[in-house]
Amino acid sequence: MTAIKIFNVCTHCKGGGDGTLGTPTPAVVAAHPTHPHRFATGGGDANVFIWQLCTEYECGLDQLAKLTYHTESINCVVWSSTGDQLASAGDDKMIAIWKQDGNYDHTYERPAFGENMVFREKWTTQCKIRGPLAEVSDMLWLQNGKHVVVSTLDGRVTFYSLKKQESVLSIALHAQFIQGISLDVSNTLLAVQPQSTSGKVYRIIKKHPKKEKKHAKNGNANSKFDSTTFASLSYFPANRHEQSLQKQYDADYKQKLQAMKEAAAAAAAAAQSENKMEVEVAGVKPAAPKLKKKKVSKCALFKQNLLTTARKPHWSPDGVLLCMVAGQSKDKKHDCVHVFHRSNLSKNMTTFLLPQSSAATMVRFCPLKLKVEEAQDAKNGGVHKGSIVHKYGMKYRLLFAVICLSEVFVFDTSKNNAILYWKDTDTNGLHDLQWAADGKSLFVADVEGFIAHIAFSDQDLVVAIAK
């Protein structure tokens, strides 16, 4: 059975002292890519902590390390693919790359100044990069571990080289600040979601400079990366009825336009034959009548008047599906999330309605590929008709989790509805969400810095496909 545990530990507090706890701040969480029981957090106290699930303490958490460098709130904490490096950034516009000190032995250490405990691990800054001119909202690692991608509040996406500790490419994408980015597994498609009614996908192109330019200065002009718009996700794709209606409108428009041209030609010929061209003699030509082309009304995919601080999309582990949040249904009555298929991002789309009236702010795919249930009847656990697995004939199914205010939804690509729903009634809202490395549990952080752990049973996950 699925178990939910909320740890009685406020991970990040701002202020305090003299025996007081301070003001709780929102926390961002990053699950370790190889150890399912380890995770890192960052918050408003400008600190990064590394934690581990344990049974030794009553609270259920063991604080392994404290990473101190930033001066303002931390907005993103990201592990590298191997888990030996940790990147952090936030409102101080600095990017810090951390690495564990292998020579550190906590048994010979004493508590540092201002601390009441000795941490088991020591992490030091391997690289410090003076980042962009605006606050950092999100950050990702490239697969090679040599570059990071950063989005900022001024609508820019910037690539940074860890070796050179400088920017190698900066792209101005939006006038509004970017609230979330996601890279697919091949590091070629970058999904961007700002605070607007549209989302965009950009193709990241890795350049191969010529040998004579190999040692040239790597500025923006000679960058290793380039980008181009791959897809613009703004409106619902037209259904068959709307397509037939638009064809009818286009045919009527062409017919009326042709009739107007013929009438104008006949009137000009008649006027010329009767020598009644007073307007043309005066040097003024009559204005041609304008014909408006009728179009089928379109509905925006995402909400326009929704004030959010985070809209974080996510690619599936196979790179086939892209899920975006803060969506609205076609009748504008329900909040939803949209899942796009890579074969045609602008047309192949599936919408999952959210039962409760709250907009989704973050989505994360489970790293596991699960076997499709072989039940004959959909009511007994089989594939639902119209689901993503049924629509595209996929041989496996995927899970993805969504947070909406204080609610968590877990969806299955072989089902049409959510398979798990949980609401935390003791918090004002949830802030971050990450799957563990083994794909069998979720780490959920709220706006007060508390962490919840949702552990799925093997019966819920059934059988995972070997990678």
C-alpha positions in Angstrom: 0.0 0.0 0.0 1.2 3.5 -0.8 2.5 5.3 2.4 2.8 9.0 3.0 5.1 10.5 5.7 5.6 14.2 6.5 8.9 14.8 8.3 8.7 17.0 11.3 11.7 19.0 10.2 11.6 22.6 8.9 14.5 22.4 6.4 15.0 26.1 5.9 14.3 29.1 8.2 15.2 32.7 7.7 16.3 34.8 10.7 15.8 33.4 14.1 18.5 33.1 16.8 18.4 33.4 20.6 16.5 30.2 20.8 13.9 31.1 18.2 13.3 29.1 15.1 12.9 31.9 12.6 10.5 32.3 9.7 10.0 29.2 7.5 10.8 29.7 3.9 9.9 27.6 0.7 12.2 24.8 -0.1 13.4 23.4 -3.4 14.3 19.7 -3.5 16.6 17.6 -5.7 16.6 13.8 -5.5 20.0 12.1 -5.9 20.3 10.4 -9.3 21.7 7.1 -8.0 20.9 6.9 -4.3 17.1 6.8 -3.7 17.3 7.8 0.0 19.5 10.9 -0.5 18.3 14.4 -1.6 19.3 18.0 -1.4 17.3 21.1 -0.5 17.8 24.8 -0.9 15.7 27.7 0.5 15.3 31.3 1.7 18.1 31.0 4.3 20.6 30.9 1.4 21.9 27.5 2.5 21.9 24.1 0.8 21.5 20.9 2.9 22.0 17.3 2.0 19.7 14.8 3.7 19.3 11.1 3.9 16.3 9.0 5.0 17.1 7.0 8.1 15.5 5.1 11.0 18.0 6.2 13.7 16.2 9.5 14.5 12.6 10.0 15.4 12.2 12.7 12.7 13.3 10.2 10.0 15.9 12.5 8.4 19.7 12.6 8.8 21.4 15.9 8.0 24.6 15.0 6.2 26.1 18.3 5.0 25.5 22.1 5.0 26.7 24.0 2.0 27.2 27.7 2.6 28.1 30.3 -0.1 25.0 32.1 -1.4 23.9 35.4 0.1 20.2 35.3 -1.0 17.4 32.9 -1.5 18.2 29.7 -3.5 15.7 29.0 -6.3 17.1 25.8 -7.8 19.3 22.9 -6.7 20.3 20.3 -9.4 22.4 17.1 -9.2 24.6 16.1 -12.1 23.8 12.9 -13.9 26.4 10.9 -11.9 25.6 12.5 -8.6 29.1 13.6 -7.8 28.4 17.3 -8.4 25.7 19.6 -7.2 24.7 23.0 -8.8 22.8 25.8 -7.0 21.7 29.2 -8.0 19.1 31.9 -6.9 18.5 35.5 -6.3 22.1 36.5 -5.7 22.8 35.7 -9.5 25.7 33.4 -8.6 26.0 29.8 -9.8 27.9 27.5 -7.5 29.1 24.0 -8.4 29.7 21.8 -5.3 31.8 18.6 -4.9 32.3 16.4 -2.0 35.7 16.5 -0.1 36.9 12.9 -0.1 39.6 13.5 2.5 37.1 14.8 5.1 36.7 12.7 8.3 34.0 14.0 10.6 35.3 11.9 13.5 38.2 14.3 13.9 36.2 17.5 13.5 34.5 19.9 15.9 31.3 21.9 15.3 32.0 25.0 13.2 31.3 28.5 14.5 27.6 29.0 15.0 26.8 25.3 14.6 25.8 22.8 17.3 26.7 19.6 15.4 29.4 18.0 13.2 28.2 17.1 9.7 29.2 13.8 8.3 30.1 15.2 4.9 31.9 18.2 3.6 31.2 19.8 0.2 33.3 22.6 -1.2 32.7 24.9 -4.2 34.5 23.5 -7.2 33.4 26.3 -9.5 31.9 29.8 -8.9 30.3 31.6 -11.9 29.0 35.1 -11.8 25.7 34.5 -13.5 23.2 36.6 -15.4 22.0 40.1 -14.6 18.7 38.9 -13.4 17.6 36.3 -10.7 17.9 32.7 -11.7 14.5 30.9 -11.9 15.6 27.4 -13.1 18.7 25.5 -14.0 19.6 22.2 -15.8 22.7 20.1 -16.5 23.7 19.1 -20.0 24.4 15.4 -20.4 28.2 15.9 -20.7 28.4 17.5 -17.3 30.5 20.4 -18.7 27.7 22.9 -19.2 24.7 24.2 -17.3 21.6 25.9 -18.7 20.0 28.7 -16.7 16.8 30.6 -17.2 16.3 34.0 -15.6 13.5 36.5 -14.7 14.4 38.8 -17.6 13.3 36.2 -20.2 16.7 34.8 -21.2 18.2 31.3 -21.4 22.0 31.2 -20.9 24.5 28.4 -21.4 27.5 28.4 -19.1 30.8 26.5 -19.5 32.1 25.1 -16.2 35.7 24.9 -17.5 35.8 28.5 -18.7 33.4 29.7 -15.9 31.7 32.0 -18.4 28.7 32.3 -20.6 29.0 30.6 -24.0 25.5 31.5 -25.4 22.7 33.8 -24.2 19.3 33.9 -25.9 16.5 36.4 -25.3 13.4 34.3 -25.7 10.5 36.2 -23.9 9.6 39.6 -22.6 8.2 38.0 -19.5 10.3 36.0 -17.1 10.7 32.3 -17.8 9.2 30.1 -15.0 10.5 26.7 -16.1 12.6 24.8 -18.6 13.2 21.2 -19.4 15.7 19.3 -21.7 14.9 16.0 -23.3 17.1 13.0 -22.8 19.1 13.6 -26.0 19.8 17.3 -25.0 18.4 18.5 -28.3 15.0 19.9 -27.5 14.5 22.6 -24.8 11.0 23.2 -23.6 10.4 26.7 -22.2 7.3 27.9 -20.3 6.9 31.6 -19.4 4.0 33.4 -17.7 1.9 33.6 -20.8 -0.6 31.7 -22.9 2.0 29.8 -24.9 4.9 27.4 -24.5 7.8 27.0 -26.9 10.2 24.2 -27.8 13.7 25.1 -29.1 16.1 22.9 -30.9 19.6 23.1 -29.4 22.3 22.6 -32.1 25.9 21.8 -31.2 28.3 23.4 -33.5 31.5 21.8 -34.8 33.9 24.7 -35.3 36.7 24.4 -37.9 40.2 23.4 -36.8 41.6 26.8 -37.4 39.0 28.2 -34.9 39.6 25.5 -32.4 41.6 27.7 -30.1 39.7 30.9 -30.8 38.0 32.8 -28.0 34.6 31.1 -27.4 32.2 34.1 -27.3 28.7 34.2 -28.5 29.9 34.6 -32.1 31.9 31.4 -31.9 29.7 29.5 -29.5 29.5 25.7 -29.4 25.7 25.9 -29.2 23.0 27.5 -31.3 19.2 27.4 -31.1 16.2 27.7 -33.3 12.4 27.5 -32.7 11.2 23.9 -33.1 7.5 24.3 -32.1 5.2 26.9 -30.7 2.5 25.5 -28.4 -0.2 28.2 -28.2 -3.6 26.9 -29.3 -5.6 23.7 -29.2 -5.2 21.7 -32.4 -8.3 21.9 -34.6 -10.6 18.8 -34.6 -12.2 17.3 -37.7 -15.4 19.5 -37.5 -13.3 22.7 -37.1 -11.1 21.6 -40.0 -14.1 21.0 -42.3 -15.6 24.3 -41.2 -12.4 26.2 -41.9 -12.2 24.6 -45.4 -15.7 25.8 -46.0 -14.8 29.3 -44.9 -11.7 29.3 -47.2 -13.8 28.1 -50.1 -16.4 30.8 -49.5 -13.7 33.4 -49.2 -12.1 32.4 -52.5 -15.5 32.4 -54.2 -16.4 35.8 -52.9 -12.9 37.2 -53.8 -13.2 35.9 -57.3 -16.7 37.4 -57.7 -15.4 40.8 -56.5 -12.6 40.7 -59.0 -14.9 39.8 -61.8 -17.4 42.6 -60.8 -14.6 45.1 -60.6 -13.2 44.1 -64.0 -16.7 44.4 -65.5 -17.3 47.8 -64.0 -14.0 49.1 -65.2 -14.7 47.8 -68.7 -18.1 49.4 -68.7 -16.8 52.7 -67.5 -14.1 52.8 -70.1 -16.5 52.0 -72.9 -18.9 54.8 -71.8 -16.0 57.2 -71.2 -17.1 57.9 -67.6 -13.7 57.7 -65.8 -13.9 61.1 -64.0 -12.1 59.7 -61.0 -9.2 58.4 -63.0 -9.0 61.6 -65.0 -8.6 63.5 -61.8 -5.7 61.2 -60.9 -7.4 59.4 -58.0 -8.1 55.6 -58.2 -11.2 54.2 -56.4 -10.4 52.3 -53.2 -10.8 48.5 -53.7 -13.3 46.9 -51.3 -11.6 44.7 -48.6 -12.9 41.2 -47.8 -12.3 39.8 -44.4 -11.3 36.1 -44.2 -13.4 34.2 -41.6 -11.5 31.9 -39.3 -12.6 29.3 -36.7 -12.1 30.7 -33.2 -9.1 29.3 -31.4 -8.7 28.5 -27.7 -5.4 29.1 -25.9 -3.7 26.1 -24.3 -2.6 27.9 -21.1 -4.2 30.4 -18.8 -3.5 34.1 -19.4 -4.7 35.7 -16.2 -3.1 33.2 -13.8 -0.4 34.6 -11.6 2.2 32.0 -10.9 5.9 32.0 -9.8 6.6 28.5 -11.3 5.4 26.7 -14.4 7.9 23.8 -14.7 7.4 21.4 -17.7 9.1 18.0 -18.0 10.2 15.5 -20.6 9.5 11.8 -20.2 12.6 9.6 -19.6 12.4 8.2 -23.1 12.1 11.7 -24.6 8.8 10.9 -26.4 6.3 12.9 -24.2 6.4 16.5 -23.0 4.1 17.6 -20.2 3.3 21.2 -19.6 1.3 22.7 -16.7 -1.0 25.7 -16.0 -3.3 24.5 -18.9 -6.9 25.1 -19.4 -9.6 23.0 -21.1 -11.0 24.0 -24.5 -14.2 25.2 -22.9 -12.1 27.2 -20.3 -14.0 25.6 -17.4 -11.4 23.3 -16.1 -7.7 23.4 -15.1 -5.6 20.7 -16.8 -2.1 19.6 -17.9 -1.2 18.9 -21.6 0.9 16.0 -22.7 2.5 16.4 -26.2 3.9 13.7 -28.4 7.3 14.3 -30.0 6.1 13.1 -33.4 4.1 16.3 -33.8 4.1 18.6 -30.8 1.7 21.1 -32.2 -1.0 18.5 -33.1 -0.6 15.3 -31.1 -1.8 16.3 -27.7 -3.6 14.7 -24.8 -5.3 16.7 -22.0 -5.7 15.5 -18.4 -8.3 17.4 -16.5 -7.7 18.1 -12.8 -10.8 17.3 -10.7 -10.1 20.1 -8.2 -10.2 23.7 -9.3 -6.5 24.6 -8.9 -3.9 25.2 -11.6 -0.9 22.9 -11.8 2.5 24.5 -11.3 4.9 21.6 -11.7 5.1 18.2 -13.3 7.7 15.4 -13.0 7.9 12.1 -14.9 8.8 8.9 -13.1 12.2 7.5 -14.3 10.8 4.0 -14.6 9.2 2.4 -17.7 6.4 0.1 -16.5 4.9 -2.9 -18.2 1.4 -2.5 -19.6 -1.2 -4.4 -17.6 -2.7 -7.3 -19.6 -6.2 -7.2 -18.2 -8.9 -7.7 -20.8 -11.2 -5.1 -19.2 -10.1 -1.5 -18.6 -12.1 -1.5 -15.3 -10.0 -4.4 -14.0 -6.7 -2.6 -14.6 -6.3 -2.7 -18.4 -5.5 0.1 -20.8 -8.2 2.7 -21.1 -9.5 3.6 -24.5 -8.2 7.0 -25.6 -5.3 7.0 -23.2 -1.7 7.8 -24.4 -0.7 4.1 -24.5 -3.8 3.2 -26.5 -3.6 6.2 -28.8 0.1 5.8 -29.9 0.4 2.0 -29.4 3.1 2.2 -26.8 4.6 -1.0 -25.3 5.1 0.5 -21.9 3.5 3.0 -19.6 4.8 6.0 -17.6 3.8 7.7 -14.4 4.0 11.5 -13.9 3.2 13.6 -10.8 1.6 17.0 -10.7 1.4 19.5 -7.8 -1.5 22.0 -7.6 -1.4 24.4 -4.6 -1.6 21.8 -1.7 -2.6 18.8 -3.9 -0.6 16.0 -5.6 -1.9 14.1 -8.5 -0.2 11.0 -10.0 -1.3 10.0 -13.6 -0.7 6.9 -15.6 -0.3 7.1 -19.4 -2.4 4.0 -19.8 -5.3 5.6 -17.8 -7.5 8.6 -18.5 -7.8 9.7 -14.8 -5.5 10.2 -11.9 -4.4 7.0 -10.1 -3.4 8.8 -6.8 -4.6 12.0 -5.1 -3.3 13.5 -1.9 -4.0 16.8 -0.3 -1.9 18.3 2.5 -4.4 20.2 4.7 -1.7 21.5 7.0 0.1 23.7 4.4 -0.6 26.8 2.4 0.8 25.2 -0.8 3.3 22.8 -2.2 6.5 24.2 -3.8 8.6 21.5 -5.4 8.4 17.8 -6.4 11.0 15.2 -7.4 11.0 11.4 -8.0 13.6 9.3 -6.2 16.3 7.5 -8.2 14.5 4.1 -8.1 11.2 5.7 -9.2 9.3 4.2 -6.2 8.9 7.3 -4.1 8.3 11.1 -4.3 9.9 13.9 -2.4 7.5 16.9 -2.0 8.5 20.2 -0.5 6.0 22.8 0.7 6.2 26.6 1.1 7.1 26.3 4.7 10.2 24.1 4.2 8.7 20.8 5.2 9.3 17.6 3.2 6.8 14.9 2.6 7.8 11.4 1.3 5.3 9.4 -0.8 6.4 5.8 -1.1 4.7 3.5 -3.6 4.3 -0.2 -3.1 5.4 -2.7 -5.6 1.8 -3.7 -6.2 1.1 -0.1 -7.3 4.0 0.0 -9.7 3.5 -3.6 -10.8 6.6 -4.6 -12.9 9.3 -2.2 -14.3 10.9 -2.8 -17.7 14.6 -3.3 -17.5 16.6 -0.3 -18.8 
